[in-house]
Amino acid sequence: MNYSSATKLISRHEGYRQFPYKCTAGKTTVGWGRNLQNKGISRKEAMYLLQNDIQEAAIDLDRLFPHQFVRWPESVQNALVDMRFQLGWNGFRTFQKMIRALYVEDFSLAAHEALDSKYAKQDTPGRAEEIAGMIRSGANN
């Protein structure tokens, strides 16, 4: 079988859709006809997507904190990537006081500001506590 020609044929017939949609059978579908309701995605596919999203978050943070982010302790980097992943580009940027504290590398204040938020009080308090602790640990390095 020629996978390349089959891929071209199916791609042409299905068309690409970046966001989920309902196919003619009423199933939630994405990409080139991937039926998410019946087939979903494999663990391997999900890990591939996660790795891409982590890389995107890290690149974004490196742009937001040029020449700083890559020097910070791994625990701080991981914590910020986790926050950026969860909150997205726009959501992360609403943490202006935390971001200002990070610019001056005041990790204790940055952790405090992360906890002084709806994210920490209502959305995911346990996760926020862990993330703040990881950010705070940067002050000890």
SULTAWO-V448991 format. One record per pair of residues at least 4 apart in sequence whose C-alpha atoms are under 8 Angstrom apart, sorted by the first residue. I is the first residue (numbers start at 0). J is the second residue. D is the distance in whole Angstrom. If there is no record, write none. Layout:
I J D
I J D
This chain:
1 5 6
2 6 6
3 7 6
4 8 6
5 9 6
6 10 6
7 11 6
8 12 6
9 13 6
9 31 8
10 14 5
10 15 7
10 31 6
13 31 5
13 32 6
14 30 8
14 31 6
14 32 8
15 29 8
15 30 5
15 31 5
15 32 8
16 20 8
16 29 6
16 30 5
16 31 7
17 29 6
17 30 6
18 29 6
18 30 7
19 27 6
19 28 5
19 29 5
19 30 8
20 26 8
20 27 6
20 28 5
20 29 6
21 25 5
21 26 5
21 27 5
21 28 6
22 26 5
22 27 7
22 28 6
22 32 8
26 34 6
26 35 7
26 36 6
27 34 6
27 35 6
27 36 6
28 32 6
28 33 5
28 34 5
28 35 5
28 36 7
29 33 5
29 34 7
29 35 7
33 38 8
33 39 8
34 38 6
34 39 7
35 39 4
35 40 7
40 44 6
40 45 6
41 45 6
42 46 6
43 47 6
44 48 6
45 49 6
46 50 6
47 51 6
48 52 6
49 53 6
50 54 6
51 55 6
52 56 6
52 84 7
53 57 6
53 80 7
53 84 7
54 58 6
55 59 6
56 60 6
56 80 6
56 83 6
56 84 6
57 61 6
57 80 6
58 62 6
59 63 6
59 88 8
60 64 6
60 68 7
60 79 8
60 80 7
60 83 8
61 65 5
61 66 7
61 67 8
61 68 5
61 69 7
64 68 5
64 102 7
66 70 7
67 71 6
67 102 8
68 76 7
69 76 8
71 75 6
71 76 6
71 137 7
72 76 6
72 137 6
72 140 7
73 77 6
74 78 6
74 133 5
74 134 7
74 136 7
74 137 7
75 79 6
75 133 6
75 134 5
75 135 8
75 136 7
75 137 6
76 80 6
77 81 6
78 82 6
78 130 5
78 131 8
78 133 6
78 134 6
79 83 6
79 130 8
79 134 8
80 84 6
81 85 6
81 130 8
82 86 6
82 87 8
82 91 7
82 130 8
83 87 5
83 88 7
83 90 8
83 91 5
86 90 5
86 91 5
87 91 6
88 92 7
89 93 7
90 94 8
92 98 8
94 98 6
94 112 8
94 113 7
95 99 6
96 100 6
96 109 7
96 112 6
97 101 6
97 108 7
97 109 4
97 110 7
97 111 8
97 112 5
97 113 6
98 102 6
98 109 7
99 103 7
99 109 8
100 104 6
100 105 5
100 106 7
100 108 6
100 109 5
101 105 6
101 106 6
101 109 6
105 109 6
105 138 7
106 110 6
106 134 6
106 135 5
106 136 8
106 137 6
106 138 5
107 111 6
107 134 7
107 135 5
107 136 8
107 137 8
107 138 6
108 112 6
108 135 8
109 113 6
109 131 8
109 134 7
109 135 7
110 114 6
110 130 8
110 131 5
110 132 7
110 134 6
110 135 5
111 115 6
111 131 7
112 116 7
113 118 8
113 119 7
113 127 7
113 131 6
114 118 8
114 119 5
114 120 7
114 127 7
114 128 7
114 131 7
115 119 7
115 120 8
116 120 6
117 121 5
117 122 6
118 122 5
118 123 6
118 124 7
118 127 7
119 123 6
119 124 4
119 125 8
119 126 8
119 127 5
119 128 7
120 124 6
123 127 6
124 128 6
125 129 6
126 130 6
127 131 6
128 132 6
129 133 6
130 134 6
131 135 6
132 136 6
133 137 7
134 138 8
135 139 8
136 140 7
